[in-house]
Structure formats: structure tokens, C-alpha cells
Amino acid sequence: MKSLQHIILMLMLSIFFTTCSNKKEVDDSYEKKTEAAERDNAYLFENTREPFYTVDPKLEDIESEIAMLKEKVLQYESEISTPNFNTEILKLIKSPKIKHEIQLSNGTIIQGTIIYENADQLILETQIGQLQINKNEIIKTNEVLPPIAKLEFIGDAIEEIYDNKRAYQGSIRNDGLKRADFVRVIYTMHDENSDLIAIDSAFISGSKQIFKSGIISDASIEPGEFSDFYVIINIEDDTNVKYFLRDIKWEYFD
């Protein structure tokens, strides 16, 4: 009986020490985990280190970022919609030719070119784009002629007659709306049978112009201006001149 009690006591002591040992290990493990968690928390909230998660921004920061984005978008759109044209590119851009002038019932006058027309309306190409106009609003439609130069002689020229030549000195005027360039006066001599005897010409003494090609000329006449000319025609001694004709030729250059 004593032996049995002794065995039971030994078993109880063994279970007690085992339980205490396990409890101590659990407590040690818990303490280690607690210390690790505290270290992690100290690491997370340490001011000298960046947090591993995103901090919610303030409302003022969000509004500031939105304003910056709007400014960048506006700048980008302005760069797209407003290309940088240099002078050479602008020279290549041509405005639409004006061929028609339309007077509306409200007193407005529109100039452009009619590109489409039916019984009820028309479409006019203008310098600001295409306009659709109802015909019941139109009072009158006129064709617009392009500006041109109109050169005319001023009276009769002074005629100088020599044995072997004739000379004519006079003036011309530009009554048109455009400058005339390289203006040349031509004289032709004819006999009694209207046959051509001699012909010659001379450029006028006009305004000086420097053209894009680099050519410099003083044979231009601006609208409303006058210019002089002097033409010499060589003729053989035995030639009988009955009459002469004169004409003016010119060109248009930019």
C-alpha cells in the first residue's frame, strides 16, 4: 500500500513540474512576442523612418494637387491648339478668294465664295469659315472682281522725228486698285498698207520695288500714281511711216 502511495506521489510531482515548465515556456514565449510587437510599434511610429503604409493626405494637399493638375492640362491644351507658326509657314497659308458679295435683309454685307446652292439656301466660304445662309434673308448677290491695275496714257506723247528713228515721250497713270510691275510701253510703226515697219519698247521710270526673288526694279506703278516713259524706234531712211500704234504691258509680282 505504501508502495502504491509512493508511486502516486511521484506521478503527481512529475505532472506538477512538467506543467510548471510548460507554463514558464509559454510565459517566456509570450514575453518575447510582446517585446517584438513593441519593437515593431516603435519602428512604425519612429519619425526618422518612412511609414510602410500611405498616410491619408489632408484636404488642402488634395486641392493643391488638383490645382496643379488643372494648370498642367490647360498648358498642354494651349500648346496643342496654338501651334507656333513662323513667317515662312504663314506665307504658305492663303485666304479664300472673294468672288461674291451678299447683302442681307438686316443690312449686313458678307464677302466670300459660294460653294453650294439650292432653292432654299447657300453655303458661303469666308475668311472665318463656312456660313449657311437662307435665301429668304438675301436681298442681293453681286460678283466681286479681283483688284487689278488699269494703266492708261495721259494725252498724246511728244513725238520726235529723226532721219533714222522716232522717239516718243509721255506719261501713263494707274487708275486701278493694284500695283503694276515691269510696266512696258510698246510702239509699232506701220506703212500705208498697214504692214509692220518697226517695233520697239521701253520700261517706264516708276517706283522702286524689291521682290522676293531678290530682283530690284524701278518699273512699277502704284494705284493712283503717274510715271513717265521714253521710247525710241529705229527706222530705215527710205521707210515711209503712215501711222503708229501704242500699247502698255505689265505683270503682277509679290
ChimeraX attribute file (.defattr): number of C-alpha atoms within 10 A of each C-alpha:
attribute: neighborCount
match mode: 1-to-1
recipient: residues
	/A:1	6
	/A:2	7
	/A:3	8
	/A:4	9
	/A:5	10
	/A:6	10
	/A:7	11
	/A:8	12
	/A:9	12
	/A:10	12
	/A:11	11
	/A:12	11
	/A:13	11
	/A:14	11
	/A:15	12
	/A:16	11
	/A:17	11
	/A:18	12
	/A:19	12
	/A:20	11
	/A:21	12
	/A:22	11
	/A:23	12
	/A:24	12
	/A:25	12
	/A:26	12
	/A:27	12
	/A:28	12
	/A:29	12
	/A:30	12
	/A:31	12
	/A:32	12
	/A:33	12
	/A:34	12
	/A:35	12
	/A:36	12
	/A:37	12
	/A:38	12
	/A:39	11
	/A:40	12
	/A:41	11
	/A:42	11
	/A:43	14
	/A:44	15
	/A:45	11
	/A:46	11
	/A:47	9
	/A:48	8
	/A:49	9
	/A:50	11
	/A:51	12
	/A:52	7
	/A:53	7
	/A:54	7
	/A:55	7
	/A:56	6
	/A:57	8
	/A:58	8
	/A:59	9
	/A:60	9
	/A:61	10
	/A:62	11
	/A:63	11
	/A:64	11
	/A:65	12
	/A:66	12
	/A:67	12
	/A:68	11
	/A:69	12
	/A:70	12
	/A:71	11
	/A:72	12
	/A:73	12
	/A:74	11
	/A:75	11
	/A:76	11
	/A:77	10
	/A:78	11
	/A:79	11
	/A:80	10
	/A:81	8
	/A:82	8
	/A:83	8
	/A:84	8
	/A:85	9
	/A:86	8
	/A:87	7
	/A:88	8
	/A:89	9
	/A:90	9
	/A:91	9
	/A:92	8
	/A:93	8
	/A:94	8
	/A:95	9
	/A:96	13
	/A:97	14
	/A:98	18
	/A:99	15
	/A:100	18
	/A:101	18
	/A:102	22
	/A:103	16
	/A:104	18
	/A:105	12
	/A:106	9
	/A:107	9
	/A:108	9
	/A:109	13
	/A:110	16
	/A:111	20
	/A:112	23
	/A:113	21
	/A:114	19
	/A:115	10
	/A:116	11
	/A:117	14
	/A:118	9
	/A:119	7
	/A:120	9
	/A:121	15
	/A:122	16
	/A:123	17
	/A:124	22
	/A:125	21
	/A:126	18
	/A:127	14
	/A:128	9
	/A:129	9
	/A:130	14
	/A:131	14
	/A:132	13
	/A:133	16
	/A:134	15
	/A:135	15
	/A:136	10
	/A:137	13
	/A:138	17
	/A:139	12
	/A:140	12
	/A:141	14
	/A:142	11
	/A:143	13
	/A:144	15
	/A:145	9
	/A:146	10
	/A:147	10
	/A:148	15
	/A:149	21
	/A:150	17
	/A:151	23
	/A:152	15
	/A:153	18
	/A:154	13
	/A:155	9
	/A:156	10
	/A:157	15
	/A:158	12
	/A:159	13
	/A:160	11
	/A:161	11
	/A:162	11
	/A:163	11
	/A:164	12
	/A:165	14
	/A:166	16
	/A:167	16
	/A:168	16
	/A:169	14
	/A:170	18
	/A:171	19
	/A:172	21
	/A:173	19
	/A:174	22
	/A:175	18
	/A:176	17
	/A:177	14
	/A:178	17
	/A:179	23
	/A:180	23
	/A:181	24
	/A:182	19
	/A:183	24
	/A:184	19
	/A:185	22
	/A:186	18
	/A:187	20
	/A:188	16
	/A:189	23
	/A:190	18
	/A:191	15
	/A:192	10
	/A:193	7
	/A:194	12
	/A:195	11
	/A:196	13
	/A:197	17
	/A:198	18
	/A:199	17
	/A:200	14
	/A:201	19
	/A:202	17
	/A:203	21
	/A:204	24
	/A:205	20
	/A:206	21
	/A:207	15
	/A:208	13
	/A:209	18
	/A:210	11
	/A:211	11
	/A:212	9
	/A:213	8
	/A:214	8
	/A:215	8
	/A:216	11
	/A:217	16
	/A:218	16
	/A:219	22
	/A:220	26
	/A:221	28
	/A:222	19
	/A:223	18
	/A:224	15
	/A:225	16
	/A:226	19
	/A:227	20
	/A:228	17
	/A:229	20
	/A:230	17
	/A:231	19
	/A:232	18
	/A:233	19
	/A:234	16
	/A:235	18
	/A:236	11
	/A:237	10
	/A:238	8
	/A:239	14
	/A:240	13
	/A:241	16
	/A:242	13
	/A:243	11
	/A:244	15
	/A:245	10
	/A:246	13
	/A:247	13
	/A:248	18
	/A:249	14
	/A:250	19
	/A:251	12
	/A:252	13
	/A:253	13
	/A:254	9
